[in-house]
Amino acid sequence: MEFDLIVKSRRSARNFTGEHVDNKDIEKILYSASLAPSAKNRQPWKFYVLSDEQKQYIMNMLFEWDKQNRKERTSVKGTAEQIEVADKMIMIYSDTKKEPYKKPDYISLGCAIENMSLEAVNLGLGSCILCDTLYIDKEIDDYLGVQDLEQICGFIIGKPIYNYPKKARKDLKELLIN
Ligand SMILES: Cc1cc2nc3c(=O)[nH]c(=O)nc-3n(C[C@H](O)[C@H](O)[C@H](O)COP(=O)(O)O)c2cc1C
């Protein structure tokens, strides 16, 4: 697909057909992440590709958290519903612990995650970045046995159905400071 079209058609996928995503596509998406720029080439990204069972377990943990914390009015329930219909989910981590590297390494992770999002579009797939997992990051990491890494987000992938309106974007004029 042409680059312009990939960038313009990327959206956060919130609904999916239920079609199976090939493991080869997951590998391509992770390979694209590995090509991203990173501060001092530290490549701080780490990935945990969840099994169906693990994805389901984390989804249930989020539904449960939402039930216990309704008053907080978060988007956690909607996020859990997205996980339910997505075929695959990856947990994304940073292996950077020391200051002052953390900030540049968050930027590096953002670059890698955007590469993943764009590669998904290139493959005819859709994805969504999920930071709502951070409400229960410790619980997720304990469940997965992940230690000594900082959880950044979840990332779901599937064959998308875009049956909702596009998000509005700020005008370029609004973005310029000078
Ligand atoms: C850092 C980050 C965290 C996000 N976390 C969530 C999330 O937890 N749940 C969710 O449904 N969407 C999440 N999103 C998706 C945003 O809601 C979405 O990117 C935004 O509304 C713009 O829509 P678009 O991606 O379709 O252009 C996240 C996006 C980013 C960049």
The ligand as an ORCA input file, in Angstrom:
! r2SCAN-3c Opt
* xyz 0 1
  C      -0.857      6.270     24.212
  C      -2.228      5.848     23.742
  C      -3.047      5.150     24.608
  C      -4.312      4.722     24.198
  N      -5.078      3.961     25.043
  C      -6.285      3.520     24.645
  C      -7.072      2.671     25.471
  O      -6.676      2.288     26.574
  N      -8.298      2.281     25.032
  C      -8.762      2.654     23.814
  O      -9.878      2.265     23.455
  N      -8.034      3.455     22.989
  C      -6.809      3.874     23.366
  N      -6.048      4.656     22.520
  C      -6.568      5.029     21.193
  C      -7.008      6.498     21.162
  O      -8.249      6.620     21.815
  C      -7.082      6.967     19.706
  O      -5.794      6.922     19.137
  C      -7.627      8.402     19.574
  O      -8.928      8.490     20.050
  C      -7.587      8.898     18.124
  O      -8.307      8.019     17.280
  P      -7.622      7.294     16.021
  O      -6.448      6.468     16.541
  O      -8.686      6.392     15.432
  O      -7.170      8.328     15.076
  C      -4.777      5.051     22.900
  C      -3.928      5.767     22.039
  C      -2.668      6.141     22.432
  C      -1.752      6.849     21.467
*
